[in-house]
């Protein structure tokens, strides 16, 4: 009876994983997120409007543009083409668009 060398099995396993990852990356099924791919919610602040009180905002527009898609607010970055995302709160709940029917939970 022959004894299999464990080094060959380990090298085969490592090689198989490397070839699989390379193939997935080549065909576009693997995406490695970079820090510049994400916009943090902390970068946005809601200004509460109170009747009779003034508030000031910058005349220079933000580099993001919002659009309502399927009832949720989607942000598009104008500086980095292809960078899009859904605006969510701290509990990862999507911010709904005005005028859209929002689901109501039981209280």
C-alpha positions in Angstrom: 0.0 0.0 0.0 1.4 3.4 -0.9 1.6 6.3 1.5 0.5 9.7 0.1 2.8 12.6 0.9 0.7 15.3 2.7 2.9 18.1 1.2 1.4 17.2 -2.3 -2.1 17.4 -0.9 -1.5 20.8 0.7 0.2 22.2 -2.4 -2.7 21.0 -4.5 -5.3 22.6 -2.2 -3.4 25.9 -2.1 -3.0 25.9 -5.9 -6.7 25.1 -6.5 -7.8 28.0 -4.3 -5.3 30.4 -6.1 -6.6 29.3 -9.5 -10.2 29.6 -8.4 -9.7 33.1 -7.0 -7.8 34.2 -10.2 -10.6 32.8 -12.4 -13.3 34.6 -10.4 -11.3 37.8 -10.5 -10.7 37.5 -14.3 -14.4 37.1 -15.1 -15.6 39.9 -12.8 -17.2 37.8 -10.0 -14.8 39.0 -7.4 -14.8 42.6 -6.2 -12.4 44.0 -3.6 -13.9 47.0 -1.9 -11.7 50.0 -1.5 -12.2 52.8 1.1 -13.0 55.3 -1.6 -15.8 53.1 -2.8 -17.9 54.0 0.3 -19.4 57.2 1.5 -20.1 57.2 5.3 -23.4 58.3 6.6 -21.5 60.5 9.0 -20.6 62.7 6.1 -24.2 63.8 5.8 -26.3 65.9 8.3 -30.0 66.6 8.2 -30.9 70.2 8.9 -34.2 70.5 10.6 -36.3 73.3 9.2 -38.3 75.3 11.7 -40.9 77.8 10.5 -39.6 81.3 11.1 -36.0 80.3 11.6 -33.2 80.8 9.1 -30.6 78.3 8.3 -27.5 78.6 6.1 -26.1 76.2 3.5 -23.2 76.5 1.2 -23.8 77.8 -2.3 -21.4 75.2 -3.7 -23.3 71.9 -4.3 -22.2 68.6 -3.0 -20.5 66.1 -5.3 -23.4 63.7 -4.8 -26.8 63.7 -6.7 -29.8 61.9 -5.3 -32.5 60.2 -7.3 -35.6 58.2 -6.3 -35.4 54.6 -7.6 -37.9 52.0 -6.5 -39.0 54.1 -3.5 -35.5 54.5 -2.0 -33.1 57.4 -2.2 -30.0 56.5 -4.3 -26.9 58.7 -4.3 -24.7 59.1 -7.4 -21.2 60.6 -7.0 -20.4 63.1 -9.8 -16.6 63.0 -9.2 -16.2 59.2 -9.3 -18.2 57.8 -12.1 -19.9 54.6 -11.3 -20.0 55.2 -7.6 -23.6 54.8 -6.4 -25.2 53.8 -3.1 -28.4 53.8 -1.1 -28.7 56.2 1.7 -29.4 54.4 5.0 -29.7 55.3 8.7 -27.6 53.9 11.5 -29.8 50.7 11.6 -29.2 50.2 7.8 -32.8 51.1 7.0 -33.1 52.7 3.5 -34.2 56.3 3.4 -37.5 56.5 1.5 -38.3 59.0 -1.2 -41.0 61.7 -0.6 -44.3 61.0 -2.4 -43.7 57.3 -2.4 -45.9 55.0 -0.4 -43.9 53.8 2.6 -44.6 50.5 4.3 -46.0 51.0 7.8 -45.1 48.7 10.7 -47.5 47.8 13.4 -47.0 49.6 16.7 
